[in-house]
Amino acid sequence: MIRFQNVYKRYPQGLEALADINFSIDQGSLTLLKGHSGAGKSTLLKLIAAVEKPTAGTVLVNGENVGALKRAAIPWLRRNIGLVFQDQKLLFDRNAFANVMLPLAIAGFPPAEADRRVHAALDKVGLLDKARVMPVALSGGEQQRLAIARAVVGRPSLLLADEPTAHLDEGNAREVARLFHEFQQVGVTVVIATHNEELYMPYATGRISLAHGRMEAGA
């Protein structure tokens, strides 16, 4: 599903975010990325989604070298990837329904099919009764579940999450962790960057540990 082969990522001024990264992630697994702040977790997720390109090495997703994709091909890659950001990136001038509809509208889904998918995604995360509510009126946990609904409405085969429970209380964090597990149980490959490893340990099938841009021994 995902394979990193001798991957390096260097930014201007010589900052080396990742160095000699090698691993593979199987289809249908739930993998944790752990490490201190600045360890390279977010950069690694960006390489998988082709938000960033590796400086050296190969990043394969479903056998495709995503670092070599032309710009026009990247939107097609991302149709199969759901992204959940730490800061959610919700549109606060649109209600919950419209936020989840956005990626389907961009992809050109027929209106009736898009409507069905949005309702199903909101129902899955327990927000169907708040479809017309604006994000500002939702709690922090509800906003995060809304971001997850938007990420999965296109029924991606790969779900990437960057510290998705960082600002949630324990109850909401456990609910979000349970949602990721449910997606993994139906065959979605899930990769989560987190400081809270214990929260996901009952569900994790693999771990990748980073320190200062390098994989730690045994990771």
C-alpha positions as CSV (number, residue, x, y, z in Angstrom):
1,M,0.0,0.0,0.0
2,I,2.7,2.5,1.1
3,R,6.4,2.1,0.8
4,F,9.3,4.5,1.6
5,Q,12.6,3.6,0.1
6,N,15.7,5.6,1.3
7,V,13.6,8.8,1.6
8,Y,15.2,12.1,2.5
9,K,13.5,15.5,2.8
10,R,15.6,18.6,3.1
11,Y,14.2,22.2,3.2
12,P,16.0,25.4,2.3
13,Q,18.8,26.5,4.7
14,G,19.8,22.9,5.0
15,L,17.1,21.7,7.4
16,E,16.9,17.9,7.1
17,A,13.3,17.0,8.1
18,L,13.7,13.3,7.2
19,A,16.7,11.1,6.5
20,D,17.0,7.6,5.2
21,I,13.4,6.5,5.9
22,N,12.5,2.9,5.0
23,F,9.2,1.2,5.8
24,S,6.1,-0.4,4.3
25,I,2.5,-0.2,5.4
26,D,0.0,-2.9,4.4
27,Q,-3.4,-2.3,3.0
28,G,-6.1,-2.2,5.8
29,S,-3.7,-1.5,8.6
30,L,-3.8,1.2,11.3
31,T,-0.3,2.6,11.8
32,L,0.8,5.1,14.3
33,L,3.5,7.7,13.7
34,K,5.1,8.7,17.0
35,G,7.9,11.1,17.9
36,H,8.6,14.4,19.6
37,S,7.5,17.7,18.1
38,G,9.7,18.3,15.0
39,A,10.5,14.6,14.6
40,G,9.2,14.6,11.0
41,K,5.7,13.1,11.4
42,S,3.8,15.9,9.6
43,T,6.4,15.9,6.8
44,L,6.1,12.2,6.3
45,L,2.3,12.5,6.0
46,K,2.7,15.3,3.5
47,L,5.0,13.1,1.4
48,I,2.4,10.3,1.2
49,A,-0.3,12.8,0.0
50,A,2.1,14.5,-2.4
51,V,1.8,17.8,-0.6
52,E,5.6,17.7,-0.5
53,K,8.1,15.9,-2.7
54,P,11.0,14.0,-1.4
55,T,14.5,15.4,-1.9
56,A,15.8,11.9,-2.5
57,G,14.4,8.4,-2.4
58,T,11.0,6.9,-3.5
59,V,7.5,7.2,-2.0
60,L,5.2,4.6,-3.4
61,V,1.4,4.6,-2.8
62,N,-0.4,1.6,-4.4
63,G,2.7,1.0,-6.5
64,E,2.8,4.6,-7.8
65,N,5.8,6.9,-7.3
66,V,3.9,9.9,-5.9
67,G,7.0,12.0,-5.7
68,A,7.3,11.8,-9.5
69,L,3.7,12.7,-10.3
70,K,3.1,15.7,-12.5
71,R,1.0,18.5,-10.9
72,A,-2.1,17.6,-13.0
73,A,-2.1,14.0,-11.7
74,I,-2.0,14.9,-8.0
75,P,-5.8,15.6,-7.6
76,W,-6.5,12.1,-9.0
77,L,-4.2,10.7,-6.3
78,R,-5.9,12.6,-3.6
79,R,-9.3,11.4,-4.5
80,N,-8.3,8.1,-2.8
81,I,-6.8,9.9,0.2
82,G,-8.7,11.4,3.2
83,L,-6.8,14.1,5.1
84,V,-7.6,15.1,8.7
85,F,-5.6,18.1,9.9
86,Q,-4.8,19.2,13.5
87,D,-6.4,22.5,12.9
88,Q,-9.3,21.0,11.0
89,K,-9.4,23.6,8.2
90,L,-13.2,23.9,8.3
91,L,-15.0,26.6,6.4
92,F,-16.7,28.7,9.0
93,D,-18.9,30.5,6.5
94,R,-20.6,27.2,5.5
95,N,-22.7,24.8,7.5
96,A,-21.7,21.3,8.4
97,F,-23.5,19.8,5.4
98,A,-21.7,22.2,3.0
99,N,-18.3,21.5,4.6
100,V,-18.6,17.8,3.9
101,M,-20.1,18.4,0.4
102,L,-17.1,20.5,-0.7
103,P,-14.7,17.7,-1.8
104,L,-17.5,16.0,-3.7
105,A,-18.5,19.2,-5.5
106,I,-14.9,19.8,-6.5
107,A,-14.7,16.2,-7.8
108,G,-17.8,16.7,-9.8
109,F,-20.1,14.1,-8.2
110,P,-23.7,14.0,-9.4
111,P,-25.8,16.0,-7.0
112,A,-28.0,13.1,-5.9
113,E,-25.1,10.8,-5.2
114,A,-23.2,13.5,-3.4
115,D,-26.2,14.2,-1.2
116,R,-26.5,10.6,-0.2
117,R,-22.8,10.4,0.6
118,V,-22.8,13.5,2.7
119,H,-25.8,12.2,4.7
120,A,-24.1,8.9,5.2
121,A,-20.8,10.5,6.3
122,L,-22.5,12.8,8.8
123,D,-24.5,9.9,10.1
124,K,-21.3,7.8,10.6
125,V,-19.7,10.5,12.8
126,G,-23.0,11.2,14.7
127,L,-23.6,14.6,13.3
128,L,-26.6,14.0,11.0
129,D,-28.9,16.0,13.2
130,K,-26.5,19.0,13.0
131,A,-26.2,19.0,9.2
132,R,-27.4,22.7,9.0
133,V,-25.5,23.9,12.0
134,M,-22.5,26.3,11.4
135,P,-19.1,25.0,12.6
136,V,-18.8,27.8,15.2
137,A,-21.8,26.4,17.0
138,L,-20.2,22.9,17.3
139,S,-18.1,21.8,20.2
140,G,-14.4,21.0,19.6
141,G,-15.1,17.3,19.5
142,E,-18.0,17.8,17.0
143,Q,-15.7,20.0,14.8
144,Q,-13.1,17.2,14.7
145,R,-15.8,14.7,13.8
146,L,-17.0,17.0,11.1
147,A,-13.5,17.2,9.7
148,I,-13.4,13.4,9.7
149,A,-16.7,13.2,7.9
150,R,-15.3,15.5,5.2
151,A,-12.2,13.4,4.9
152,V,-14.1,10.1,4.4
153,V,-17.1,11.3,2.3
154,G,-15.2,10.4,-0.9
155,R,-14.8,6.8,0.5
156,P,-11.0,6.9,0.3
157,S,-8.8,3.8,0.6
158,L,-6.3,5.7,2.6
159,L,-6.9,8.0,5.6
160,L,-4.1,10.3,7.0
161,A,-4.5,12.1,10.2
162,D,-2.1,14.6,11.8
163,E,-2.6,14.9,15.6
164,P,-6.4,14.6,15.3
165,T,-7.1,14.5,19.0
166,A,-4.5,17.1,20.2
167,H,-7.0,19.6,21.5
168,L,-9.8,17.3,22.6
169,D,-10.7,16.2,26.1
170,E,-10.4,12.5,27.0
171,G,-13.9,11.5,26.1
172,N,-13.9,13.1,22.7
173,A,-10.5,11.9,22.0
174,R,-11.5,8.3,22.7
175,E,-14.6,8.7,20.4
176,V,-12.4,10.0,17.5
177,A,-9.9,7.1,18.1
178,R,-12.9,4.6,17.9
179,L,-14.0,6.2,14.6
180,F,-10.6,5.7,13.0
181,H,-10.7,2.0,14.2
182,E,-14.1,1.6,12.6
183,F,-12.8,2.8,9.2
184,Q,-9.8,0.5,9.5
185,Q,-12.2,-2.4,10.2
186,V,-13.9,-1.9,6.8
187,G,-10.6,-2.0,4.9
188,V,-9.4,1.6,5.0
189,T,-5.7,2.0,5.5
190,V,-5.2,4.5,8.4
191,V,-2.0,6.4,9.3
192,I,-2.1,8.6,12.4
193,A,0.6,11.0,13.6
194,T,0.1,11.3,17.4
195,H,1.7,12.2,20.7
196,N,-1.0,10.1,22.5
197,E,0.1,6.6,21.5
198,E,-1.9,5.0,24.4
199,L,-5.2,6.3,23.0
200,Y,-4.8,4.2,19.8
201,M,-2.8,1.2,21.1
202,P,-5.9,-1.1,21.4
203,Y,-6.4,-0.6,17.6
204,A,-2.9,-0.1,16.2
205,T,-1.5,-2.8,13.9
206,G,1.9,-1.1,13.4
207,R,4.1,1.8,14.7
208,I,6.7,4.0,13.1
209,S,8.8,5.9,15.6
210,L,10.8,9.0,14.5
211,A,13.4,11.0,16.3
212,H,15.1,14.1,14.7
213,G,14.0,13.0,11.2
214,R,15.2,9.4,11.5
215,M,13.6,6.1,12.3
216,E,14.4,4.8,15.7
217,A,15.8,1.3,16.1
218,G,13.1,-1.4,16.1
219,A,10.4,1.0,14.7
